[in-house]
Each structure stands twice: as C-alpha cells, then as structure tokens.
C-alpha cells in the first residue's frame, strides 16, 4: 500500500511540476526560458522511478550518487534527481542522508514550487539539527 501511495504521489508531483512549468511559461512574457530535462536525464529519472516502485532503493542510491555531482546538469535536473535520491534514502530509513538531500534541494533557486514544497514535506524533523531547522525556516 505504501509503495502504491508513493508511486501515485511521485507521478502526481511530476505531472503537477510539468503543468505548473507550462502555466508559468505561458504567463511569463519577460522570461521565456525555463529549465527542463534533457533526454538523457529524463531517461534516468524514469528508470530510477521504476526502481523505486520495485523497492530497489539501494540501486537508486548507487545510480544517482555520482550523477547528481555532474556540473553539466541544470538546477531543475539536479533537484529532480536529488528528490529521487532523497526518497530512496527516506525509504531506506536513512533519515540523516535523506534530510541532507532534501535540504540540498531547498538551496536551489528557481526550482518549481511543488518540488520545493514536496522536499519540505519529506524532511524528518526529529533528525534535523538546530541549524538545519533554522535554515528550513528561512526557506519557507
């Protein structure tokens, strides 16, 4: 049941992020560019979403740890991949790494609001330090 809920939530987030991006782009006459997935990154996202659905969290962690360090990724791509990585840590009950990843997502400017909000929701408050809680308060 948790897996189905997670899968549905992840699909909903991706759909909402896409819809929100299209709406913002349609109304933003000044800034007509928006960061999107390159075809290679989209394939990585889809592959790792499937692995998360199969509860292969450790495989997702292995796949994404090196990829997220690439400098050629835009903020949208990095934050999306970090979200999947943080989710894999969360599902593995590794809340310290999960929180670190979700806090990293919050540091990016210009990411979709829904991705920002979902990252906030996934933080495990009991595992946050005082400094991290203060940081989260400034990012909300």
Residue pairs with C-beta under 8 A, 6 or more apart in sequence:
3 53
3 55
6 52
6 53
6 87
6 91
7 49
7 52
7 53
10 49
10 52
10 87
13 114
13 115
13 118
16 114
17 112
17 114
17 115
20 112
20 113
20 114
21 34
21 36
21 112
24 34
25 32
25 34
35 74
35 75
35 76
35 77
35 110
36 76
37 45
37 76
37 77
37 80
38 77
41 73
41 77
41 80
41 81
44 63
44 64
44 67
44 81
45 80
45 81
45 84
47 63
48 60
48 63
48 64
48 81
48 84
48 88
49 84
51 57
51 59
51 60
51 63
52 60
52 84
52 87
52 88
52 91
55 91
57 88
57 89
57 91
57 92
58 88
58 92
60 84
60 85
60 87
60 88
61 85
61 88
61 89
61 92
64 81
64 82
64 84
64 85
64 88
65 85
67 73
67 81
68 78
68 81
68 82
68 85
73 81
75 108
75 109
75 110
75 111
76 110
76 111
76 112
78 108
79 105
79 108
79 111
79 115
79 119
80 115
82 101
82 102
82 104
82 105
83 101
83 102
83 105
83 115
83 118
83 119
85 101
86 97
86 98
86 101
86 102
86 105
86 119
86 122
87 98
87 122
89 95
89 97
89 98
89 101
90 98
90 122
90 124
95 124
95 126
95 127
96 127
98 122
98 124
98 127
99 123
99 124
99 127
99 128
99 132
102 119
102 120
102 122
102 123
103 123
103 132
103 135
103 136
105 111
105 115
105 116
105 119
106 116
106 119
106 120
106 135
106 136
106 139
107 139
116 139
120 136
120 139
120 140
123 136
125 133
128 136
